[in-house]
Amino acid sequence: MYDLGALIRSLRKERKITQKKLGEMLNVTEGTISKYEANTMTPPFETLRSIASIFNVSMDTLCGMKHSETLSTHGLTKSQAETLKALIEAYHAKNTQFQKQLTQEQFAVLGKITAELTK
């Protein structure tokens, strides 16, 4: 059975965040967080969006539909976001290959990362 409160508690504890700190991050009281975790109060939609952002999970995950983390590109430049996407694609490709050497695409991604980090 799906338990939003247990999921919020689990995400919070995984990241070593107290109820008080999460409450501050969401502009609610520690008691409100306790009620969310006890399922005696359901967070409003906007609060759920904030929770998803804080814990880097999708709304689907919070709704019990899927358990996959997402990566937020919020605060990154367009170039940095594109580099991050290329890195993810390179990891996906690497995980489906059995070669030990880097491909040309992977070398290109490493070049982009190096360029971004040395700006």
PALO-531500 format. One line per field, with one value per residue: residue in one letter; z, x, y of N, C-alpha, C in turn; residue number from 1. Coordinates in nm, 4 decimals, always signed. Each point is the difference from the previous one (the first is absolute). Layout:
BEGIN
rest = a | ...
n_w = Z | ...
n_u = X | ...
n_v = Y | ...
ca_w = Z | ...
ca_u = X | ...
ca_v = Y | ...
c_w = Z | ...
c_u = X | ...
c_v = Y | ...
nr = NUM | ...
***
This chain:
BEGIN
rest = m | y | d | l | g | a | l | i | r | s | l | r | k | e | r | k | i | t | q | k | k | l | g | e | m | l | n | v | t | e | g | t | i | s | k | y | e | a | n | t | m | t | p | p | f | e | t | l | r | s | i | a | s | i | f | n | v | s | m | d | t | l | c | g | m | k | h | s | e | t | l | s | t | h | g | l | t | k | s | q | a | e | t | l | k | a | l | i | e | a | y | h | a | k | n | t | q | f | q | k | q | l | t | q | e | q | f | a | v | l | g | k | i | t | a | e | l | t | k
n_w = +0.0000 | -0.0743 | +0.0455 | -0.0345 | +0.1172 | -0.0184 | -0.1213 | +0.0453 | +0.1004 | -0.0883 | -0.0881 | +0.1003 | +0.0486 | -0.1258 | -0.0003 | +0.1102 | -0.0342 | +0.0962 | +0.0763 | +0.0970 | -0.0481 | -0.0202 | +0.1205 | +0.0380 | -0.0635 | +0.0625 | +0.0938 | +0.0665 | +0.0979 | +0.0988 | +0.0684 | -0.0979 | +0.0043 | +0.1304 | -0.0252 | -0.0883 | +0.0844 | +0.0823 | -0.1158 | +0.0933 | -0.0882 | -0.1091 | -0.0465 | -0.0107 | -0.1186 | +0.0281 | +0.1169 | -0.0641 | -0.0796 | +0.1086 | +0.0552 | -0.1157 | -0.0030 | +0.1255 | -0.0228 | -0.1032 | +0.0190 | -0.0794 | -0.0540 | -0.1053 | +0.0390 | +0.0210 | -0.1186 | +0.0199 | -0.1076 | +0.0403 | +0.0152 | -0.0719 | +0.0254 | +0.0122 | -0.1013 | +0.0891 | -0.1061 | +0.1000 | -0.0447 | -0.0970 | -0.0621 | -0.1152 | -0.0080 | +0.1287 | -0.0233 | -0.1129 | +0.0701 | +0.0968 | -0.0923 | -0.0562 | +0.1215 | +0.0225 | -0.1200 | +0.0332 | +0.1200 | -0.0567 | -0.0909 | +0.0972 | +0.0639 | -0.1266 | +0.0221 | -0.0610 | -0.0524 | +0.0068 | -0.1287 | +0.0157 | -0.0313 | -0.1253 | +0.0101 | +0.0647 | -0.0900 | -0.0906 | +0.0682 | +0.0141 | -0.1283 | -0.0177 | +0.0744 | -0.0564 | -0.1162 | +0.0422 | +0.0472 | -0.1140 | -0.0168
n_u = +0.0837 | -0.0403 | +0.1122 | -0.0651 | -0.0580 | -0.0061 | -0.0463 | -0.0763 | -0.0383 | -0.0154 | -0.0557 | -0.0715 | -0.0197 | -0.0246 | -0.0558 | -0.0323 | -0.1276 | -0.0002 | -0.1023 | +0.0721 | +0.1119 | -0.0658 | -0.0520 | +0.1225 | +0.0423 | -0.1077 | +0.0554 | +0.0169 | -0.0821 | +0.0815 | -0.1010 | +0.0025 | +0.1320 | -0.0109 | -0.0935 | +0.0843 | +0.1013 | -0.0904 | -0.0065 | +0.0153 | +0.0919 | -0.0638 | +0.1250 | -0.0196 | -0.0571 | -0.0033 | -0.0426 | -0.0827 | -0.0239 | -0.0097 | -0.0759 | -0.0630 | -0.0001 | -0.0362 | -0.0778 | -0.0116 | -0.1317 | -0.0602 | -0.0963 | +0.0330 | +0.1245 | -0.0270 | -0.0518 | +0.1166 | +0.0232 | +0.1103 | +0.1050 | +0.0052 | +0.1265 | -0.0152 | +0.0533 | +0.0099 | -0.0337 | -0.0859 | +0.0213 | -0.0100 | +0.1105 | -0.0410 | +0.1196 | -0.0106 | -0.1258 | +0.0434 | +0.1027 | -0.0840 | -0.0834 | +0.1058 | +0.0331 | -0.1267 | -0.0084 | +0.1160 | -0.0511 | -0.1135 | +0.0729 | +0.0745 | -0.1148 | -0.0159 | +0.1217 | +0.0828 | +0.0229 | +0.1322 | +0.0034 | +0.0294 | -0.1253 | -0.0072 | -0.1239 | +0.0521 | +0.0981 | -0.0961 | -0.0723 | +0.1080 | +0.0165 | -0.1305 | +0.0095 | +0.1144 | -0.0570 | -0.1093 | +0.0784 | +0.0567 | -0.1287
n_v = -0.1184 | +0.0998 | +0.0546 | +0.1122 | -0.0087 | -0.1309 | +0.0305 | +0.0976 | -0.0775 | -0.0986 | +0.0827 | +0.0476 | -0.1218 | -0.0423 | +0.1197 | -0.0680 | +0.0212 | +0.0888 | -0.0348 | +0.0521 | -0.0567 | -0.1144 | +0.0190 | +0.0338 | -0.1085 | -0.0502 | +0.0763 | -0.1141 | -0.0338 | -0.0284 | +0.0530 | +0.0895 | +0.0003 | +0.0045 | +0.0905 | +0.0572 | -0.0186 | +0.0484 | +0.0637 | +0.0930 | +0.0384 | +0.0371 | -0.0021 | +0.1320 | +0.0127 | +0.1290 | -0.0460 | -0.0828 | +0.1027 | +0.0728 | -0.0934 | -0.0143 | +0.1308 | +0.0110 | -0.1054 | +0.0840 | -0.0042 | -0.0850 | +0.0706 | -0.0733 | +0.0212 | +0.1286 | -0.0212 | -0.0602 | +0.0728 | +0.0601 | -0.0786 | +0.1090 | +0.0216 | +0.1277 | +0.0573 | +0.0934 | +0.0714 | +0.0179 | +0.1214 | -0.0907 | +0.0338 | +0.0501 | +0.0541 | +0.0352 | +0.0374 | +0.0532 | +0.0479 | +0.0329 | +0.0421 | +0.0579 | +0.0394 | +0.0279 | +0.0553 | +0.0564 | +0.0238 | +0.0408 | +0.0644 | +0.0498 | +0.0151 | +0.0332 | +0.0483 | -0.0821 | +0.1183 | -0.0063 | +0.0313 | +0.1274 | +0.0294 | +0.0370 | -0.0469 | -0.1033 | -0.0056 | +0.0174 | -0.0883 | -0.0754 | +0.0271 | -0.0221 | -0.1093 | -0.0344 | +0.0302 | -0.0640 | -0.0946 | +0.0307 | +0.0267
ca_w = +0.0000 | -0.0134 | +0.1235 | -0.0262 | +0.1207 | +0.0162 | -0.1057 | +0.0385 | +0.1132 | -0.0522 | -0.0764 | +0.0942 | +0.0792 | -0.0906 | -0.0209 | +0.1336 | +0.0230 | +0.1101 | -0.0297 | +0.0161 | -0.1164 | -0.1155 | +0.0199 | -0.0371 | -0.1453 | -0.0607 | +0.0667 | +0.0859 | +0.1311 | +0.0244 | +0.0267 | -0.1285 | -0.0592 | +0.0768 | -0.0455 | -0.1333 | +0.0138 | +0.0680 | -0.0890 | +0.0573 | -0.0795 | -0.1329 | -0.0503 | -0.1216 | -0.1238 | -0.0085 | +0.0966 | -0.0598 | -0.1014 | +0.0717 | +0.0570 | -0.1126 | -0.0356 | +0.1095 | +0.0064 | -0.1341 | -0.0486 | -0.0841 | +0.0604 | -0.0104 | +0.1152 | +0.1180 | -0.0139 | +0.0091 | -0.1323 | -0.0430 | +0.0906 | -0.0674 | +0.0292 | -0.1136 | +0.0180 | -0.0290 | -0.0644 | +0.0484 | +0.0426 | -0.0914 | -0.1283 | -0.1088 | -0.0369 | +0.1056 | -0.0080 | -0.1165 | +0.0353 | +0.0927 | -0.0800 | -0.0784 | +0.0944 | +0.0293 | -0.1200 | -0.0082 | +0.0989 | -0.0530 | -0.1062 | +0.0632 | +0.0711 | -0.0954 | -0.0759 | +0.0788 | -0.0338 | +0.1080 | -0.0445 | -0.0215 | -0.1378 | -0.0397 | +0.0644 | +0.1415 | +0.0050 | -0.0239 | +0.1238 | +0.0968 | -0.0401 | +0.0387 | +0.1476 | +0.0339 | -0.0399 | +0.0925 | +0.1325 | -0.0013 | -0.0384
ca_u = -0.0837 | +0.0754 | +0.0040 | +0.0718 | +0.0703 | +0.1204 | +0.0934 | +0.0600 | +0.0894 | +0.1144 | +0.0815 | +0.0579 | +0.1039 | +0.1102 | +0.0809 | +0.0372 | -0.0660 | -0.0964 | -0.1334 | +0.0067 | +0.0683 | -0.0893 | -0.1047 | +0.0553 | +0.0177 | -0.1330 | -0.0733 | -0.1051 | +0.0547 | +0.0449 | -0.1221 | -0.0641 | +0.0782 | -0.0382 | -0.1333 | +0.0162 | +0.0623 | -0.0959 | -0.1163 | -0.1185 | -0.0169 | +0.0596 | +0.0581 | -0.0620 | +0.0737 | +0.1224 | +0.0951 | +0.0498 | +0.0983 | +0.1209 | +0.0596 | +0.0632 | +0.1200 | +0.0970 | +0.0536 | +0.0425 | -0.0809 | -0.1101 | -0.1341 | -0.0452 | +0.0535 | -0.0771 | -0.1360 | +0.0077 | -0.0082 | +0.1287 | +0.1092 | +0.1247 | +0.0430 | +0.0167 | +0.1046 | -0.0473 | +0.0958 | -0.0313 | +0.1167 | +0.1115 | -0.0107 | -0.0434 | +0.1170 | +0.0225 | -0.1082 | +0.0269 | +0.1135 | -0.0506 | -0.0789 | +0.0949 | +0.0646 | -0.0963 | -0.0070 | +0.1249 | -0.0095 | -0.0944 | +0.0684 | +0.1056 | -0.0606 | -0.0489 | +0.1155 | +0.0928 | +0.1360 | +0.0702 | +0.0494 | -0.1020 | -0.0374 | +0.0222 | -0.1063 | +0.0344 | +0.1099 | -0.0584 | -0.0692 | +0.1037 | +0.0509 | -0.0996 | +0.0027 | +0.1240 | -0.0155 | -0.0948 | +0.0601 | +0.1151 | -0.0443
ca_v = +0.1184 | +0.1244 | +0.0782 | +0.1246 | +0.0430 | -0.0829 | +0.0382 | +0.1293 | -0.0280 | -0.0734 | +0.0935 | +0.0967 | -0.0656 | -0.0343 | +0.1204 | +0.0496 | +0.1282 | -0.0091 | +0.0530 | +0.1457 | +0.0563 | -0.0143 | +0.0991 | +0.1306 | +0.0014 | +0.0060 | +0.1079 | -0.0547 | -0.0342 | -0.1369 | -0.0754 | -0.0291 | -0.1094 | -0.1186 | -0.0406 | -0.0583 | -0.1310 | -0.0878 | -0.0083 | +0.0641 | +0.1203 | -0.0175 | +0.1249 | +0.0543 | -0.0253 | +0.0815 | -0.0547 | -0.1241 | +0.0392 | +0.0415 | -0.1216 | -0.0702 | +0.0754 | -0.0118 | -0.1356 | -0.0377 | -0.1112 | +0.0452 | -0.0001 | -0.1392 | -0.0716 | +0.0403 | -0.0533 | -0.1449 | -0.0608 | -0.0530 | +0.0363 | +0.0334 | +0.1361 | +0.0890 | +0.0996 | +0.1339 | +0.0894 | +0.1336 | +0.0761 | -0.0218 | +0.0688 | -0.0887 | -0.0799 | -0.0981 | -0.0984 | -0.0840 | -0.0845 | -0.1012 | -0.0949 | -0.0795 | -0.0910 | -0.1054 | -0.0842 | -0.0753 | -0.1082 | -0.0987 | -0.0726 | -0.0803 | -0.1124 | -0.0986 | -0.0475 | -0.0799 | +0.0383 | +0.0669 | +0.1291 | +0.1027 | +0.0295 | +0.1393 | +0.0791 | +0.0135 | +0.0974 | +0.1324 | +0.0387 | +0.0359 | +0.1314 | +0.0999 | +0.0125 | +0.0723 | +0.1398 | +0.0643 | +0.0125 | +0.0916 | +0.1355
c_w = +0.0000 | +0.1266 | -0.0234 | +0.1206 | +0.0210 | -0.1054 | +0.0334 | +0.1126 | -0.0495 | -0.0786 | +0.0916 | +0.0774 | -0.0841 | -0.0163 | +0.1304 | +0.0262 | +0.1129 | -0.0458 | +0.0081 | -0.1234 | -0.1246 | +0.0088 | -0.0393 | -0.1513 | -0.0724 | +0.0556 | +0.0740 | +0.1326 | +0.0040 | +0.0248 | -0.1278 | -0.0695 | +0.0708 | -0.0449 | -0.1404 | +0.0121 | +0.0693 | -0.0829 | +0.0638 | -0.0721 | -0.1339 | -0.0482 | -0.1228 | -0.1198 | -0.0058 | +0.0974 | -0.0515 | -0.1071 | +0.0660 | +0.0604 | -0.1096 | -0.0385 | +0.1059 | -0.0014 | -0.1364 | -0.0479 | -0.0852 | +0.0791 | -0.0081 | +0.1201 | +0.1250 | -0.0033 | +0.0012 | -0.1335 | -0.0474 | +0.0939 | -0.0765 | +0.0303 | -0.1291 | +0.0310 | -0.0397 | -0.0664 | +0.0399 | +0.0492 | -0.0881 | -0.1251 | -0.1051 | -0.0392 | +0.1043 | -0.0032 | -0.1181 | +0.0267 | +0.0932 | -0.0748 | -0.0826 | +0.0887 | +0.0334 | -0.1179 | -0.0138 | +0.1003 | -0.0471 | -0.1070 | +0.0580 | +0.0651 | -0.0939 | -0.0840 | +0.0920 | -0.0330 | +0.1143 | -0.0402 | -0.0221 | -0.1489 | -0.0296 | +0.0674 | +0.1476 | +0.0192 | -0.0178 | +0.1246 | +0.1058 | -0.0326 | +0.0404 | +0.1511 | +0.0418 | -0.0336 | +0.0961 | +0.1357 | +0.0041 | -0.0423 | +0.1159
c_u = +0.0884 | -0.0125 | +0.0857 | +0.0810 | +0.1299 | +0.1043 | +0.0688 | +0.1009 | +0.1279 | +0.0941 | +0.0723 | +0.1154 | +0.1197 | +0.0944 | +0.0384 | -0.0520 | -0.1004 | -0.1363 | +0.0015 | +0.0625 | -0.0877 | -0.1136 | +0.0463 | +0.0131 | -0.1341 | -0.0855 | -0.1243 | +0.0646 | +0.0480 | -0.1206 | -0.0737 | +0.0723 | -0.0350 | -0.1360 | +0.0057 | +0.0512 | -0.0923 | -0.1265 | -0.1282 | -0.0299 | +0.0708 | +0.0556 | -0.0761 | +0.0932 | +0.1318 | +0.1063 | +0.0581 | +0.1052 | +0.1304 | +0.0724 | +0.0734 | +0.1310 | +0.1089 | +0.0677 | +0.0402 | -0.0692 | -0.1130 | -0.1302 | -0.0587 | +0.0464 | -0.0804 | -0.1423 | -0.0008 | -0.0003 | +0.1320 | +0.1068 | +0.1291 | +0.0338 | +0.0094 | +0.1144 | -0.0555 | +0.1109 | -0.0261 | +0.1278 | +0.1227 | -0.0192 | -0.0463 | +0.1140 | +0.0273 | -0.1061 | +0.0224 | +0.1154 | -0.0445 | -0.0809 | +0.0914 | +0.0711 | -0.0924 | -0.0110 | +0.1258 | -0.0006 | -0.0966 | +0.0679 | +0.1068 | -0.0589 | -0.0538 | +0.1138 | +0.0925 | +0.1455 | +0.0631 | +0.0506 | -0.1163 | -0.0274 | +0.0326 | -0.1030 | +0.0319 | +0.1169 | -0.0535 | -0.0711 | +0.1010 | +0.0604 | -0.0955 | +0.0008 | +0.1221 | -0.0124 | -0.0931 | +0.0652 | +0.1170 | -0.0370 | +0.0177
c_v = +0.1251 | +0.0829 | +0.1245 | +0.0436 | -0.0773 | +0.0356 | +0.1317 | -0.0210 | -0.0688 | +0.0915 | +0.0979 | -0.0638 | -0.0406 | +0.1173 | +0.0688 | +0.1416 | -0.0193 | +0.0504 | +0.1517 | +0.0653 | -0.0100 | +0.1011 | +0.1395 | +0.0124 | +0.0168 | +0.1137 | -0.0502 | -0.0379 | -0.1449 | -0.0914 | -0.0372 | -0.1145 | -0.1307 | -0.0529 | -0.0596 | -0.1437 | -0.1010 | -0.0216 | +0.0536 | +0.1312 | -0.0233 | +0.1327 | +0.0502 | -0.0218 | +0.0778 | -0.0503 | -0.1306 | +0.0301 | +0.0417 | -0.1201 | -0.0772 | +0.0684 | -0.0158 | -0.1365 | -0.0554 | -0.1286 | +0.0572 | +0.0045 | -0.1407 | -0.0809 | +0.0342 | -0.0547 | -0.1529 | -0.0706 | -0.0580 | +0.0524 | +0.0257 | +0.1445 | +0.0799 | +0.0949 | +0.1348 | +0.0808 | +0.1449 | +0.0682 | -0.0209 | +0.0842 | -0.1005 | -0.0938 | -0.1085 | -0.1098 | -0.0946 | -0.0949 | -0.1121 | -0.1058 | -0.0894 | -0.1020 | -0.1171 | -0.0959 | -0.0852 | -0.1159 | -0.1086 | -0.0857 | -0.0926 | -0.1236 | -0.1070 | -0.0587 | -0.0792 | +0.0328 | +0.0781 | +0.1375 | +0.0959 | +0.0178 | +0.1465 | +0.0908 | +0.0223 | +0.0968 | +0.1417 | +0.0510 | +0.0411 | +0.1368 | +0.1110 | +0.0231 | +0.0801 | +0.1477 | +0.0739 | +0.0257 | +0.0964 | +0.1409 | +0.0943
nr = 1 | 2 | 3 | 4 | 5 | 6 | 7 | 8 | 9 | 10 | 11 | 12 | 13 | 14 | 15 | 16 | 17 | 18 | 19 | 20 | 21 | 22 | 23 | 24 | 25 | 26 | 27 | 28 | 29 | 30 | 31 | 32 | 33 | 34 | 35 | 36 | 37 | 38 | 39 | 40 | 41 | 42 | 43 | 44 | 45 | 46 | 47 | 48 | 49 | 50 | 51 | 52 | 53 | 54 | 55 | 56 | 57 | 58 | 59 | 60 | 61 | 62 | 63 | 64 | 65 | 66 | 67 | 68 | 69 | 70 | 71 | 72 | 73 | 74 | 75 | 76 | 77 | 78 | 79 | 80 | 81 | 82 | 83 | 84 | 85 | 86 | 87 | 88 | 89 | 90 | 91 | 92 | 93 | 94 | 95 | 96 | 97 | 98 | 99 | 100 | 101 | 102 | 103 | 104 | 105 | 106 | 107 | 108 | 109 | 110 | 111 | 112 | 113 | 114 | 115 | 116 | 117 | 118 | 119
***
